[in-house]
Amino acid sequence: MIAAFGLSVYSFARLLGTEPRILEQSLWTWIAVGDLQVDFGFRVDPLSAVMILVVSGVGALIHIYSIGYMHEDAGYY
């Protein structure tokens, strides 16, 4: 979760430096039929970047808290 939060901070920082304020990365073509081409990829805009930061940040805090809370528990493993 901490790595996911780090990647979200990195993508948010990259988003701040671009003028169109949209990051797009196409990974591969999923469907190609005639003139229709559907790509599989990622798109990050300002709203999705904030949501990625919130979800991964809160998730990382929950994991850190739960590790500390369950540290002395007999059934920790």
Backbone atoms as SQL, in Angstrom:
CREATE TABLE atoms (id INTEGER PRIMARY KEY, chain TEXT, resi INTEGER, resn TEXT, atom TEXT, x REAL, y REAL, z REAL);
INSERT INTO atoms VALUES
  (1, 'A', 1, 'MET', 'N', 0.814, -1.187, 0.000),
  (2, 'A', 1, 'MET', 'CA', 0.000, 0.000, 0.000),
  (3, 'A', 1, 'MET', 'C', 0.862, 1.257, 0.000),
  (4, 'A', 2, 'ILE', 'N', 1.977, 1.193, 0.683),
  (5, 'A', 2, 'ILE', 'CA', 2.864, 2.356, 0.702),
  (6, 'A', 2, 'ILE', 'C', 3.449, 2.583, -0.693),
  (7, 'A', 3, 'ALA', 'N', 3.768, 1.507, -1.394),
  (8, 'A', 3, 'ALA', 'CA', 4.272, 1.639, -2.760),
  (9, 'A', 3, 'ALA', 'C', 3.195, 2.213, -3.687),
  (10, 'A', 4, 'ALA', 'N', 1.951, 1.788, -3.495),
  (11, 'A', 4, 'ALA', 'CA', 0.853, 2.327, -4.297),
  (12, 'A', 4, 'ALA', 'C', 0.664, 3.813, -4.023),
  (13, 'A', 5, 'PHE', 'N', 0.790, 4.212, -2.759),
  (14, 'A', 5, 'PHE', 'CA', 0.691, 5.625, -2.424),
  (15, 'A', 5, 'PHE', 'C', 1.856, 6.408, -3.052),
  (16, 'A', 6, 'GLY', 'N', 3.044, 5.829, -3.029),
  (17, 'A', 6, 'GLY', 'CA', 4.191, 6.478, -3.656),
  (18, 'A', 6, 'GLY', 'C', 3.994, 6.666, -5.157),
  (19, 'A', 7, 'LEU', 'N', 3.450, 5.642, -5.831),
  (20, 'A', 7, 'LEU', 'CA', 3.175, 5.764, -7.262),
  (21, 'A', 7, 'LEU', 'C', 2.092, 6.801, -7.544),
  (22, 'A', 8, 'SER', 'N', 1.107, 6.898, -6.650),
  (23, 'A', 8, 'SER', 'CA', 0.066, 7.899, -6.857),
  (24, 'A', 8, 'SER', 'C', 0.606, 9.312, -6.651),
  (25, 'A', 9, 'VAL', 'N', 1.506, 9.493, -5.694),
  (26, 'A', 9, 'VAL', 'CA', 2.143, 10.802, -5.513),
  (27, 'A', 9, 'VAL', 'C', 2.984, 11.141, -6.743),
  (28, 'A', 10, 'TYR', 'N', 3.692, 10.159, -7.275),
  (29, 'A', 10, 'TYR', 'CA', 4.503, 10.373, -8.479),
  (30, 'A', 10, 'TYR', 'C', 3.624, 10.780, -9.667),
  (31, 'A', 11, 'SER', 'N', 2.509, 10.074, -9.879),
  (32, 'A', 11, 'SER', 'CA', 1.641, 10.416, -11.005),
  (33, 'A', 11, 'SER', 'C', 0.979, 11.778, -10.790),
  (34, 'A', 12, 'PHE', 'N', 0.663, 12.123, -9.549),
  (35, 'A', 12, 'PHE', 'CA', 0.088, 13.436, -9.256),
  (36, 'A', 12, 'PHE', 'C', 1.111, 14.535, -9.543),
  (37, 'A', 13, 'ALA', 'N', 2.361, 14.306, -9.182),
  (38, 'A', 13, 'ALA', 'CA', 3.411, 15.294, -9.442),
  (39, 'A', 13, 'ALA', 'C', 3.641, 15.450, -10.944),
  (40, 'A', 14, 'ARG', 'N', 3.596, 14.362, -11.689),
  (41, 'A', 14, 'ARG', 'CA', 3.732, 14.442, -13.147),
  (42, 'A', 14, 'ARG', 'C', 2.557, 15.173, -13.765),
  (43, 'A', 15, 'LEU', 'N', 1.380, 15.001, -13.186),
  (44, 'A', 15, 'LEU', 'CA', 0.181, 15.660, -13.697),
  (45, 'A', 15, 'LEU', 'C', 0.273, 17.167, -13.509),
  (46, 'A', 16, 'LEU', 'N', 0.903, 17.616, -12.442),
  (47, 'A', 16, 'LEU', 'CA', 1.045, 19.045, -12.200),
  (48, 'A', 16, 'LEU', 'C', 1.946, 19.714, -13.219),
  (49, 'A', 17, 'GLY', 'N', 2.888, 18.973, -13.774),
  (50, 'A', 17, 'GLY', 'CA', 3.841, 19.541, -14.703),
  (51, 'A', 17, 'GLY', 'C', 3.365, 19.586, -16.147),
  (52, 'A', 18, 'THR', 'N', 2.250, 18.939, -16.461),
  (53, 'A', 18, 'THR', 'CA', 1.780, 18.895, -17.843),
  (54, 'A', 18, 'THR', 'C', 0.700, 19.942, -18.067),
  (55, 'A', 19, 'GLU', 'N', 0.631, 20.465, -19.276),
  (56, 'A', 19, 'GLU', 'CA', -0.358, 21.491, -19.569),
  (57, 'A', 19, 'GLU', 'C', -1.742, 20.927, -19.860),
  (58, 'A', 20, 'PRO', 'N', -1.902, 19.864, -20.654),
  (59, 'A', 20, 'PRO', 'CA', -3.269, 19.374, -20.850),
  (60, 'A', 20, 'PRO', 'C', -3.874, 18.788, -19.573),
  (61, 'A', 21, 'ARG', 'N', -3.058, 18.549, -18.568),
  (62, 'A', 21, 'ARG', 'CA', -3.472, 18.027, -17.272),
  (63, 'A', 21, 'ARG', 'C', -4.178, 16.671, -17.391),
  (64, 'A', 22, 'ILE', 'N', -3.738, 15.900, -18.355),
  (65, 'A', 22, 'ILE', 'CA', -4.238, 14.533, -18.526),
  (66, 'A', 22, 'ILE', 'C', -3.050, 13.657, -18.896),
  (67, 'A', 23, 'LEU', 'N', -2.894, 12.554, -18.190),
  (68, 'A', 23, 'LEU', 'CA', -1.872, 11.570, -18.534),
  (69, 'A', 23, 'LEU', 'C', -2.581, 10.344, -19.101),
  (70, 'A', 24, 'GLU', 'N', -2.173, 9.909, -20.274),
  (71, 'A', 24, 'GLU', 'CA', -2.763, 8.731, -20.903),
  (72, 'A', 24, 'GLU', 'C', -1.664, 7.761, -21.288),
  (73, 'A', 25, 'GLN', 'N', -1.904, 6.493, -21.043),
  (74, 'A', 25, 'GLN', 'CA', -0.965, 5.446, -21.441),
  (75, 'A', 25, 'GLN', 'C', -1.777, 4.282, -21.980),
  (76, 'A', 26, 'SER', 'N', -1.656, 4.016, -23.268),
  (77, 'A', 26, 'SER', 'CA', -2.340, 2.887, -23.885),
  (78, 'A', 26, 'SER', 'C', -1.415, 1.675, -23.807),
  (79, 'A', 27, 'LEU', 'N', -1.926, 0.577, -23.270),
  (80, 'A', 27, 'LEU', 'CA', -1.106, -0.617, -23.105),
  (81, 'A', 27, 'LEU', 'C', -1.202, -1.555, -24.303),
  (82, 'A', 28, 'TRP', 'N', -2.434, -1.847, -24.748),
  (83, 'A', 28, 'TRP', 'CA', -2.608, -2.676, -25.925),
  (84, 'A', 28, 'TRP', 'C', -4.010, -2.470, -26.478),
  (85, 'A', 29, 'THR', 'N', -4.194, -2.895, -27.708),
  (86, 'A', 29, 'THR', 'CA', -5.516, -2.804, -28.337),
  (87, 'A', 29, 'THR', 'C', -6.325, -4.008, -27.907),
  (88, 'A', 30, 'TRP', 'N', -7.465, -3.741, -27.300),
  (89, 'A', 30, 'TRP', 'CA', -8.309, -4.805, -26.774),
  (90, 'A', 30, 'TRP', 'C', -9.213, -5.353, -27.866),
  (91, 'A', 31, 'ILE', 'N', -9.904, -4.456, -28.577),
  (92, 'A', 31, 'ILE', 'CA', -10.804, -4.859, -29.657),
  (93, 'A', 31, 'ILE', 'C', -10.502, -3.989, -30.871),
  (94, 'A', 32, 'ALA', 'N', -10.354, -4.608, -32.010),
  (95, 'A', 32, 'ALA', 'CA', -10.185, -3.870, -33.265),
  (96, 'A', 32, 'ALA', 'C', -11.092, -4.502, -34.309),
  (97, 'A', 33, 'VAL', 'N', -12.187, -3.799, -34.637),
  (98, 'A', 33, 'VAL', 'CA', -13.149, -4.289, -35.616),
  (99, 'A', 33, 'VAL', 'C', -13.458, -3.134, -36.574),
  (100, 'A', 34, 'GLY', 'N', -13.055, -3.250, -37.807),
  (101, 'A', 34, 'GLY', 'CA', -13.319, -2.193, -38.780),
  (102, 'A', 34, 'GLY', 'C', -12.699, -0.872, -38.334),
  (103, 'A', 35, 'ASP', 'N', -13.534, 0.163, -38.236),
  (104, 'A', 35, 'ASP', 'CA', -13.068, 1.473, -37.793),
  (105, 'A', 35, 'ASP', 'C', -13.055, 1.609, -36.279),
  (106, 'A', 36, 'LEU', 'N', -13.626, 0.650, -35.567),
  (107, 'A', 36, 'LEU', 'CA', -13.685, 0.697, -34.099),
  (108, 'A', 36, 'LEU', 'C', -12.404, 0.107, -33.510),
  (109, 'A', 37, 'GLN', 'N', -11.760, 0.877, -32.657),
  (110, 'A', 37, 'GLN', 'CA', -10.566, 0.400, -31.962),
  (111, 'A', 37, 'GLN', 'C', -10.705, 0.762, -30.487),
  (112, 'A', 38, 'VAL', 'N', -10.742, -0.248, -29.636),
  (113, 'A', 38, 'VAL', 'CA', -10.864, -0.053, -28.200),
  (114, 'A', 38, 'VAL', 'C', -9.536, -0.452, -27.564),
  (115, 'A', 39, 'ASP', 'N', -8.872, 0.520, -26.944),
  (116, 'A', 39, 'ASP', 'CA', -7.580, 0.277, -26.309),
  (117, 'A', 39, 'ASP', 'C', -7.751, 0.027, -24.824),
  (118, 'A', 40, 'PHE', 'N', -6.835, -0.744, -24.249),
  (119, 'A', 40, 'PHE', 'CA', -6.769, -0.944, -22.809),
  (120, 'A', 40, 'PHE', 'C', -5.602, -0.111, -22.311),
  (121, 'A', 41, 'GLY', 'N', -5.881, 0.779, -21.361),
  (122, 'A', 41, 'GLY', 'CA', -4.824, 1.651, -20.871),
  (123, 'A', 41, 'GLY', 'C', -5.244, 2.389, -19.623),
  (124, 'A', 42, 'PHE', 'N', -4.477, 3.391, -19.275),
  (125, 'A', 42, 'PHE', 'CA', -4.719, 4.200, -18.089),
  (126, 'A', 42, 'PHE', 'C', -4.893, 5.654, -18.490),
  (127, 'A', 43, 'ARG', 'N', -5.756, 6.355, -17.750),
  (128, 'A', 43, 'ARG', 'CA', -5.967, 7.781, -17.957),
  (129, 'A', 43, 'ARG', 'C', -6.093, 8.416, -16.584),
  (130, 'A', 44, 'VAL', 'N', -5.277, 9.437, -16.336),
  (131, 'A', 44, 'VAL', 'CA', -5.299, 10.132, -15.055),
  (132, 'A', 44, 'VAL', 'C', -5.568, 11.601, -15.331),
  (133, 'A', 45, 'ASP', 'N', -6.665, 12.113, -14.751),
  (134, 'A', 45, 'ASP', 'CA', -6.980, 13.532, -14.814),
  (135, 'A', 45, 'ASP', 'C', -6.968, 14.065, -13.380),
  (136, 'A', 46, 'PRO', 'N', -7.175, 15.354, -13.161),
  (137, 'A', 46, 'PRO', 'CA', -7.069, 15.889, -11.791),
  (138, 'A', 46, 'PRO', 'C', -8.001, 15.218, -10.784),
  (139, 'A', 47, 'LEU', 'N', -9.245, 14.934, -11.159),
  (140, 'A', 47, 'LEU', 'CA', -10.173, 14.308, -10.218),
  (141, 'A', 47, 'LEU', 'C', -9.736, 12.889, -9.862),
  (142, 'A', 48, 'SER', 'N', -9.364, 12.096, -10.856),
  (143, 'A', 48, 'SER', 'CA', -8.939, 10.730, -10.558),
  (144, 'A', 48, 'SER', 'C', -7.626, 10.721, -9.778),
  (145, 'A', 49, 'ALA', 'N', -6.753, 11.706, -10.012),
  (146, 'A', 49, 'ALA', 'CA', -5.498, 11.778, -9.260),
  (147, 'A', 49, 'ALA', 'C', -5.757, 12.035, -7.779),
  (148, 'A', 50, 'VAL', 'N', -6.688, 12.919, -7.479),
  (149, 'A', 50, 'VAL', 'CA', -7.026, 13.181, -6.074),
  (150, 'A', 50, 'VAL', 'C', -7.650, 11.944, -5.437),
  (151, 'A', 51, 'MET', 'N', -8.513, 11.253, -6.156),
  (152, 'A', 51, 'MET', 'CA', -9.140, 10.048, -5.608),
  (153, 'A', 51, 'MET', 'C', -8.105, 8.940, -5.392),
  (154, 'A', 52, 'ILE', 'N', -7.146, 8.816, -6.297),
  (155, 'A', 52, 'ILE', 'CA', -6.082, 7.827, -6.127),
  (156, 'A', 52, 'ILE', 'C', -5.271, 8.144, -4.876),
  (157, 'A', 53, 'LEU', 'N', -4.964, 9.430, -4.666),
  (158, 'A', 53, 'LEU', 'CA', -4.222, 9.836, -3.468),
  (159, 'A', 53, 'LEU', 'C', -4.999, 9.520, -2.197),
  (160, 'A', 54, 'VAL', 'N', -6.289, 9.832, -2.183),
  (161, 'A', 54, 'VAL', 'CA', -7.106, 9.599, -0.985),
  (162, 'A', 54, 'VAL', 'C', -7.211, 8.102, -0.683),
  (163, 'A', 55, 'VAL', 'N', -7.555, 7.314, -1.677),
  (164, 'A', 55, 'VAL', 'CA', -7.769, 5.879, -1.448),
  (165, 'A', 55, 'VAL', 'C', -6.477, 5.182, -1.051),
  (166, 'A', 56, 'SER', 'N', -5.392, 5.437, -1.769),
  (167, 'A', 56, 'SER', 'CA', -4.138, 4.756, -1.437),
  (168, 'A', 56, 'SER', 'C', -3.540, 5.295, -0.138),
  (169, 'A', 57, 'GLY', 'N', -3.710, 6.578, 0.148),
  (170, 'A', 57, 'GLY', 'CA', -3.204, 7.142, 1.404),
  (171, 'A', 57, 'GLY', 'C', -3.926, 6.591, 2.616),
  (172, 'A', 58, 'VAL', 'N', -5.259, 6.564, 2.563),
  (173, 'A', 58, 'VAL', 'CA', -6.031, 6.017, 3.676),
  (174, 'A', 58, 'VAL', 'C', -5.783, 4.525, 3.811),
  (175, 'A', 59, 'GLY', 'N', -5.687, 3.818, 2.689),
  (176, 'A', 59, 'GLY', 'CA', -5.390, 2.384, 2.740),
  (177, 'A', 59, 'GLY', 'C', -4.042, 2.100, 3.373),
  (178, 'A', 60, 'ALA', 'N', -3.033, 2.913, 3.049),
  (179, 'A', 60, 'ALA', 'CA', -1.706, 2.735, 3.648),
  (180, 'A', 60, 'ALA', 'C', -1.758, 3.003, 5.153),
  (181, 'A', 61, 'LEU', 'N', -2.482, 4.038, 5.569),
  (182, 'A', 61, 'LEU', 'CA', -2.618, 4.316, 7.006),
  (183, 'A', 61, 'LEU', 'C', -3.325, 3.187, 7.736),
  (184, 'A', 62, 'ILE', 'N', -4.344, 2.613, 7.126),
  (185, 'A', 62, 'ILE', 'CA', -5.058, 1.481, 7.740),
  (186, 'A', 62, 'ILE', 'C', -4.123, 0.293, 7.897),
  (187, 'A', 63, 'HIS', 'N', -3.319, -0.004, 6.893),
  (188, 'A', 63, 'HIS', 'CA', -2.385, -1.126, 6.986),
  (189, 'A', 63, 'HIS', 'C', -1.332, -0.891, 8.066),
  (190, 'A', 64, 'ILE', 'N', -0.793, 0.308, 8.123),
  (191, 'A', 64, 'ILE', 'CA', 0.210, 0.613, 9.147),
  (192, 'A', 64, 'ILE', 'C', -0.392, 0.501, 10.542),
  (193, 'A', 65, 'TYR', 'N', -1.595, 1.031, 10.729),
  (194, 'A', 65, 'TYR', 'CA', -2.256, 0.958, 12.037),
  (195, 'A', 65, 'TYR', 'C', -2.547, -0.488, 12.421),
  (196, 'A', 66, 'SER', 'N', -3.053, -1.281, 11.467),
  (197, 'A', 66, 'SER', 'CA', -3.409, -2.666, 11.805),
  (198, 'A', 66, 'SER', 'C', -2.177, -3.506, 12.130),
  (199, 'A', 67, 'ILE', 'N', -1.063, -3.237, 11.470),
  (200, 'A', 67, 'ILE', 'CA', 0.167, -3.967, 11.791),
  (201, 'A', 67, 'ILE', 'C', 0.611, -3.647, 13.215),
  (202, 'A', 68, 'GLY', 'N', 0.556, -2.378, 13.591),
  (203, 'A', 68, 'GLY', 'CA', 0.924, -1.990, 14.955),
  (204, 'A', 68, 'GLY', 'C', -0.052, -2.511, 15.987),
  (205, 'A', 69, 'TYR', 'N', -1.338, -2.524, 15.656),
  (206, 'A', 69, 'TYR', 'CA', -2.371, -2.964, 16.595),
  (207, 'A', 69, 'TYR', 'C', -2.292, -4.462, 16.854),
  (208, 'A', 70, 'MET', 'N', -1.999, -5.236, 15.826),
  (209, 'A', 70, 'MET', 'CA', -1.979, -6.695, 15.952),
  (210, 'A', 70, 'MET', 'C', -0.585, -7.249, 16.251),
  (211, 'A', 71, 'HIS', 'N', 0.391, -6.387, 16.461),
  (212, 'A', 71, 'HIS', 'CA', 1.769, -6.831, 16.624),
  (213, 'A', 71, 'HIS', 'C', 1.946, -7.803, 17.789),
  (214, 'A', 72, 'GLU', 'N', 1.331, -7.568, 18.908),
  (215, 'A', 72, 'GLU', 'CA', 1.514, -8.411, 20.088),
  (216, 'A', 72, 'GLU', 'C', 0.456, -9.511, 20.212),
  (217, 'A', 73, 'ASP', 'N', -0.422, -9.635, 19.246),
  (218, 'A', 73, 'ASP', 'CA', -1.481, -10.629, 19.290),
  (219, 'A', 73, 'ASP', 'C', -0.914, -12.016, 18.989),
  (220, 'A', 74, 'ALA', 'N', -1.453, -13.017, 19.668),
  (221, 'A', 74, 'ALA', 'CA', -0.956, -14.390, 19.483),
  (222, 'A', 74, 'ALA', 'C', -1.256, -14.906, 18.070),
  (223, 'A', 75, 'GLY', 'N', -2.364, -14.487, 17.475),
  (224, 'A', 75, 'GLY', 'CA', -2.731, -14.941, 16.134),
  (225, 'A', 75, 'GLY', 'C', -2.330, -13.973, 15.057),
  (226, 'A', 76, 'TYR', 'N', -1.246, -13.248, 15.236),
  (227, 'A', 76, 'TYR', 'CA', -0.809, -12.214, 14.291),
  (228, 'A', 76, 'TYR', 'C', -0.496, -12.785, 12.907),
  (229, 'A', 77, 'TYR', 'N', 0.135, -13.941, 12.893),
  (230, 'A', 77, 'TYR', 'CA', 0.558, -14.505, 11.618),
  (231, 'A', 77, 'TYR', 'C', -0.639, -14.854, 10.765);
